[in-house]
Amino acid sequence: MPRTDLARRQRAMTELDRYAGMAVKHSVEQYGREGTLHDKALRLFDDDSVWSRPWVPGDFDLGRAREHAVYQDRFDEAQRLAWNHLQWGLDYSIVGRGELQIIVINRHAVKAFEGVLPSMAALEDRESFEEVDHFAAFRTVIEGMRRRYLPQRAEPLYAISPSGFQSERVNRVMRHAIGLMGRATLGPHFPALFFLARGLKTHNFKPFENAIATWDEGPEGIRTISHLHRLDESRHMATSLWIARLANDVLDEAPFESRTLFRAAVHAAWPPGRMAESRIGYWRTVLDEAPIFQTVPREERALLLAHVAHNTEQGLQHLHFRQENLTRQANKKIVEECGLPLPLKRAFVDALRADPATSPLVDAVVLPAA
């Protein structure tokens, strides 16, 4: 396979280098001006009124609990408010679990740039710093929720990881191994694939976070955390787009192009059934363990959970109305502009379209014929 044209490679390096320097500068300025998300989270519960207001718009609940008779007729206002707060916990525990994966695998994904474009490694060091701050903030808020709603639990309530293995203990051990295997098996294709997948995952939650950050009914502290997080994630979206588009021009294409291997990598990022399982398992634990819901008879809680499970599985088979513009168009752009060879782009899209829960993520993508 011919190597990338030298002039094209130089243009790609110049573009990435300029972008990396600009992104780091903006991050440093933002944190210098606003402080960390973790600092904001530590101060969130200084005001008890945070518990008296909803944290997320009601439509966030894919399980549509509000439509069920148990929610409507048996839940009191405190229980409905708790459900809303716990919805925030579900969404941000999924985001946080994903960022734990990113912190480690990021470094492996940009390893190939060392000695070629050091500014990219510096950018990922900065983004990893941000991801550590994000997770610390989410962990602090989720711990506050544990104290209020599940005080008998030894650990905060998190949804299972949206990627990799179900067990967080196994994921902690395997993150470096996944990065090493990606570099070893995919070679110079690994950065483009990783940032392509990272971009789609970031685009998925972005519309919801925008809604929290601008929702006047929510507490100021919750809105501030979401606002600062979305500023970082906007840069991360741009980073994913730039690297997915230009990494192969800088690193040259790898001679080994296994569609089977690419499909396996996609399944590692989006394990079949995991998106529904993480949400349903979370609500099962809430209904089984949270003292605030124990006034509702067990059989009625079981009926509510069955309703939530059914609607979650159905809801994942199409984009939420909040995702129809930003998520659809951002995913279309990053996939179609990605610098991977066309057969591998097809393998990526085909793997997502094979699962009804991930197919909507690429429903707008149009790839050229062979």
Secondary structure, 3 states (H helix, E strand, C coil): CCCCCHHHHHHHHHHHHHHHHHHHHHHHHHHHHHCCHHHHHHHHCCCHHHHHCCCCCHHHCCCCHHHCHHHHHHCCHHHHHHHHHHHHHHHHHHHHHHHHHHHHHHHHHCHHHCCCCHHHHHHHHHHHHHHHHHHHHHHHHHHHHHHHHCCCCCCCCCCCCCCCCCCHHHHHHHHHHHHHHHHHHHCCHHHHHHHHHHHHHHHHHHHHHHHHHCCCCCCHHHHHHHHHHHHHHHHHHHHHHHHHHHHHHHHCCCCCCCHHHHHHHHHHHCCCCHHHHHHHHHHHHHHHHCHHHCCCCHHHHHHHHHHHHHHHHHHCCCCCHHHCCHHHHHHHHHHHHCCCCHHHHHHHHHHHHCCCCCHHHHCCCCCCCC
